[in-house]
Amino acid sequence: MREQLIQTDRVYSIQRTAQGVVCTVNGRPLPLRLDLWNHSPTGFEFGYGGSGPAQLALAILADCCGDELALVFHQAFKRAVIARIPGPGGSLTETFVRDVLAGLRAERESQQYRNN
């Protein structure tokens, strides 16, 4: 009897195509989420720290962790992850995204504690 693999994590696949950068989550297109913040109405980007990468970071965090956290942490997530994705693209798991977000939250709390 064959065992079935049960996928519990979302997988964000990011690819550069002839039509531009495409991000899917478990095979479905990831919405731009311009309703939250209109960084880049022309679409996603990655590999540097601009507006297209900010839109991608926002969309991934909103899908994975909710709108509120996405609004607060998408710029830091962009710098930590999205700006570092190499040329052809790559994949991020939900677990990875949540782990990075936990680190960013801890770093922010530590900075606030030191500033008080």
Secondary structure as UniProt FT lines:
FT   STRAND          11..17
FT   TURN            18..19
FT   STRAND          20..25
FT   TURN            26..27
FT   STRAND          28..29
FT   TURN            34..36
FT   TURN            41..42
FT   HELIX           51..65
FT   HELIX           67..80
FT   HELIX           82..84
FT   TURN            87..88
FT   STRAND          89..93
FT   HELIX           94..115
//
